[in-house]
Amino acid sequence: MISEQKLNNMNRKTATILIIAIVLLFIGYIIFDLVFVREGPEVPVKRVAGTGSADPWRISGIIDPAAGRVKAVAVDKQGDLVIGGENFLVCYNEARKLLWKKITNGPVSAIAIAEDTIYVTMDETVVVYNLDGEKLNEWGPFEDNSIITSIAANHSFIVVADAGNKIILVLDRKGNLKNMIGKSGEPFIVPSPYFDVAIDRFNNIYVANTGRRQIEKRDPEGRLISSFGEAGTAPEAFCGCCNPAHFALVPQGFITAEKGINRIKLLDRTGKFIEYVSSINQFNPPVPLDVASADGSTIYGANPADSKVYVFVRK
């Protein structure tokens, strides 16, 4: 009579043999599939702009000023490019030949170009240069505790975004203060020092109300005309707590740059998503790129994470 212990040993051996047999059968099936099964015809994959499957723009070049941490970029109608950052300001022509380089008295936070004048911000002040890089004037400080994060200009006004005080300063071309938007009424919600501004040729002022994840359109008196934007990760939405971190006006509408999900996209004038410029990238997620474009065909992105400026064009 077989003892209970021997019976248990036999059962274990049987179970082990069965497991080995199943594993060998599975391995045999894989080898057969790899060696003897022929691949079928390749199925083309349809690429849809905006789905993340493929960006319709590419990086055509990278500009390295090799002067310190890059923070801001602007471009004029002739294609001259001005880059600023940690105590420097450089200018390249459209062929990316260096035209001039300046040492600044502080870190550059934003740049705007209007007609024959370059406006550069440094935390509390606005420094004015001509197109040859010669310093013409310096304005400010305007308010205590200022943290100037953005500047824009046209033929009539210079608008300055102060994230420290959560206000927009409206100046005339001589630097005289004409208005402060956000001092009264409903304040801007600015949780972090990302607070961008733009102005068009009709004197409409566009403000990134980042705490609301919106871009607002206002008149020079500060009256709200319209707004668009919502929180989310969808292509037309703005992710995170403080987006869009940067934006610029182009003929199509807007270029926007976000942090958290580091992506650059094109929106029309109503905020409707057009396409991604860059959504598949290796950019540092918390560090958004400052963006600029003169014509909407070539887009520049200043990346503080690696101190380079990326040039985007359509594929």
FENPE-V441510 format. One record per residue. RES is the residue in one small letter. PHI is phi in degrees with one decimal (* if undefined). BURIAL is # if it has 16 or more other ideal C-beta (glycine too) atoms within 10 Angstrom, else .. D_FIRST is the distance of its C-alpha to the first C-alpha in whole Angstrom. Layout:
res | phi | burial | d_first
RES | PHI | BURIAL | D_FIRST
RES | PHI | BURIAL | D_FIRST
This chain:
res | phi | burial | d_first
m | * | . | 0
i | -75.4 | . | 4
s | -72.6 | . | 6
e | -64.8 | . | 9
q | -65.0 | . | 12
k | -63.1 | . | 10
l | -63.7 | . | 10
n | -63.4 | . | 14
n | -63.4 | . | 15
m | -63.8 | . | 14
n | -63.2 | . | 16
r | -66.4 | . | 19
k | -62.8 | . | 19
t | -62.8 | . | 19
a | -64.4 | . | 22
t | -64.8 | . | 24
i | -61.2 | . | 24
l | -64.3 | . | 25
i | -63.1 | . | 28
i | -62.4 | . | 29
a | -63.4 | . | 30
i | -64.9 | . | 32
v | -62.5 | . | 34
l | -63.2 | . | 35
l | -63.9 | . | 35
f | -66.1 | . | 38
i | -63.6 | . | 39
g | -61.2 | . | 40
y | -64.1 | . | 42
i | -63.6 | . | 44
i | -62.4 | . | 45
f | -61.1 | . | 46
d | -66.1 | . | 48
l | -74.7 | . | 50
v | -87.9 | . | 50
f | -102.7 | . | 51
v | -86.2 | . | 52
r | -86.7 | . | 56
e | -68.9 | . | 57
g | -80.2 | . | 60
p | -64.6 | . | 63
e | -67.5 | . | 64
v | -96.6 | . | 65
p | -63.7 | . | 68
v | -102.5 | . | 68
k | -77.5 | . | 71
r | -94.8 | . | 72
v | -114.2 | . | 74
a | -59.7 | # | 76
g | 93.4 | # | 75
t | -94.6 | . | 71
g | 88.9 | . | 70
s | -73.8 | . | 69
a | -166.7 | . | 72
d | -85.2 | # | 76
p | -78.7 | . | 79
w | -114.0 | # | 81
r | -134.3 | . | 80
i | -85.1 | . | 81
s | -96.4 | . | 84
g | -172.0 | . | 85
i | -132.8 | . | 84
i | -106.5 | # | 87
d | -117.5 | . | 87
p | -66.1 | # | 90
a | 52.1 | . | 89
a | -127.8 | # | 91
g | 131.8 | . | 88
r | -67.8 | # | 86
v | -80.3 | # | 87
k | -129.3 | # | 87
a | -142.6 | # | 90
v | -146.3 | # | 91
a | -148.7 | # | 94
v | -138.3 | # | 96
d | -97.7 | # | 99
k | -67.5 | . | 100
q | -84.7 | . | 101
g | 95.1 | . | 98
d | -69.1 | # | 99
l | -113.4 | # | 96
v | -114.8 | # | 96
i | -121.0 | # | 93
g | -132.7 | # | 93
g | -171.0 | # | 90
e | -73.0 | . | 90
n | 63.5 | # | 94
f | -151.4 | # | 95
l | -145.7 | # | 96
v | -130.0 | # | 96
c | -132.3 | # | 98
y | -120.1 | # | 97
n | -83.8 | . | 99
e | -62.5 | . | 97
a | -83.5 | . | 96
r | 64.8 | . | 95
k | -89.0 | . | 97
l | -66.5 | . | 98
l | -94.4 | . | 101
w | -161.9 | . | 101
k | -141.4 | . | 99
k | -127.9 | # | 100
i | -91.6 | . | 99
t | -101.3 | # | 99
n | -83.3 | . | 99
g | -168.6 | . | 96
p | -68.9 | # | 93
v | -78.7 | # | 93
s | -106.9 | # | 91
a | -162.2 | # | 93
i | -139.9 | # | 95
a | -138.1 | # | 98
i | -127.1 | # | 100
a | -138.6 | # | 103
e | 55.1 | . | 106
d | -107.1 | . | 107
t | -132.9 | # | 106
i | -111.7 | # | 102
y | -112.9 | # | 101
v | -126.9 | # | 98
t | -105.7 | # | 97
m | -138.9 | # | 96
d | 64.4 | # | 94
e | -115.8 | # | 98
t | -128.6 | # | 100
v | -117.2 | # | 101
v | -106.1 | # | 103
v | -107.9 | # | 105
y | -125.1 | # | 105
n | -88.7 | . | 107
l | -70.0 | # | 105
d | -92.1 | . | 106
g | 85.0 | . | 104
e | -86.2 | . | 108
k | -72.0 | . | 107
l | -106.3 | . | 110
n | -164.0 | . | 109
e | -146.6 | . | 106
w | -116.2 | # | 106
g | 99.1 | # | 104
p | -63.2 | . | 102
f | -98.5 | # | 102
e | -138.4 | # | 100
d | -65.9 | . | 99
n | 62.7 | . | 95
s | -71.5 | # | 95
i | -131.8 | # | 92
i | -77.9 | # | 94
t | -114.0 | # | 91
s | -158.6 | # | 93
i | -146.7 | # | 96
a | -144.1 | # | 98
a | -150.4 | # | 101
n | -140.0 | # | 103
h | -72.8 | . | 107
s | -115.2 | . | 108
f | -133.3 | # | 105
i | -118.3 | # | 103
v | -115.6 | # | 100
v | -126.8 | # | 97
a | -97.0 | # | 94
d | -111.9 | # | 94
a | -71.7 | # | 90
g | -63.4 | # | 91
n | -105.8 | # | 93
k | 58.0 | # | 92
i | -134.6 | # | 95
i | -110.6 | # | 97
l | -93.1 | # | 100
v | -108.7 | # | 103
l | -114.8 | # | 105
d | -84.2 | . | 108
r | -70.1 | # | 109
k | -97.2 | . | 111
g | 91.7 | . | 108
n | -78.9 | . | 109
l | -72.2 | . | 107
k | -103.2 | . | 108
n | -164.1 | # | 105
m | -123.6 | # | 101
i | -94.9 | # | 99
g | 107.9 | # | 96
k | -71.5 | . | 98
s | -128.0 | . | 99
g | 75.8 | . | 97
e | -72.7 | . | 93
p | -75.9 | . | 92
f | -73.4 | # | 90
i | -104.1 | . | 86
v | -127.5 | # | 86
p | -70.9 | . | 82
s | -147.2 | . | 83
p | -75.2 | . | 85
y | -124.8 | # | 85
f | -154.4 | # | 88
d | -104.7 | # | 90
v | -145.3 | # | 93
a | -147.3 | # | 95
i | -142.1 | # | 98
d | -98.8 | . | 99
r | -72.5 | . | 103
f | -96.5 | . | 104
n | 69.2 | . | 103
n | -76.7 | # | 100
i | -105.4 | # | 97
y | -113.9 | # | 94
v | -126.9 | # | 91
a | -85.2 | # | 88
n | -84.6 | # | 87
t | -66.7 | # | 84
g | -66.4 | # | 82
r | -96.6 | # | 83
r | 54.6 | # | 81
q | -139.2 | # | 85
i | -111.1 | # | 88
e | -107.2 | # | 91
k | -108.1 | # | 94
r | -133.2 | # | 97
d | -88.5 | . | 101
p | -60.9 | # | 103
e | -83.7 | . | 103
g | 96.5 | # | 100
r | -70.2 | . | 100
l | -73.1 | . | 96
i | -98.6 | . | 97
s | -163.7 | . | 93
s | -156.9 | . | 89
f | -150.5 | # | 86
g | 122.4 | # | 83
e | -152.8 | . | 79
a | -77.7 | . | 76
g | 154.1 | . | 73
t | -104.1 | . | 72
a | -62.1 | . | 73
p | -53.7 | # | 75
e | -85.1 | . | 78
a | -97.3 | . | 77
f | -116.8 | # | 78
c | -85.9 | # | 75
g | 70.1 | # | 74
c | -100.9 | . | 77
c | -139.4 | # | 80
n | -132.1 | # | 80
p | -72.1 | # | 82
a | -68.6 | # | 83
h | -140.8 | # | 85
f | -156.1 | # | 87
a | -146.2 | # | 90
l | -85.5 | # | 92
v | -138.8 | # | 92
p | -55.7 | . | 94
q | -71.3 | # | 91
g | 148.4 | # | 90
f | -137.5 | # | 88
i | -100.7 | # | 86
t | -123.5 | # | 84
a | -127.2 | # | 81
e | -120.4 | # | 79
k | -114.8 | # | 76
g | 88.9 | # | 73
i | -102.7 | . | 72
n | -78.4 | # | 75
r | -143.0 | # | 76
i | -121.6 | # | 80
k | -145.4 | # | 81
l | -104.8 | # | 84
l | -124.3 | # | 85
d | -81.4 | . | 88
r | -65.5 | . | 91
t | -95.4 | . | 89
g | 93.8 | # | 86
k | -73.0 | . | 84
f | -64.9 | # | 81
i | -101.7 | # | 82
e | -170.6 | # | 80
y | -80.4 | # | 78
v | -90.5 | # | 80
s | -150.8 | # | 77
s | -126.0 | # | 74
i | -106.9 | . | 72
n | -153.5 | # | 73
q | -111.3 | . | 72
f | -68.7 | # | 74
n | -67.4 | . | 73
p | -53.4 | . | 72
p | -78.9 | . | 74
v | -115.5 | . | 78
p | -75.2 | # | 79
l | -92.2 | # | 82
d | -71.0 | # | 86
v | -122.4 | # | 87
a | -153.9 | # | 90
s | -161.6 | # | 92
a | -91.6 | # | 95
d | -133.8 | . | 95
g | 79.7 | . | 91
s | -99.4 | . | 90
t | -120.0 | # | 90
i | -119.1 | # | 88
y | -108.6 | # | 87
g | -128.2 | # | 85
a | -88.3 | # | 85
n | -107.0 | # | 82
p | -64.0 | # | 82
a | -66.8 | # | 79
d | -124.9 | . | 80
s | 59.4 | # | 84
k | -129.1 | # | 84
v | -112.7 | # | 86
y | -97.4 | # | 84
v | -107.6 | # | 86
f | -109.5 | # | 84
v | -135.7 | . | 85
r | -70.2 | . | 84
k | -71.5 | . | 82
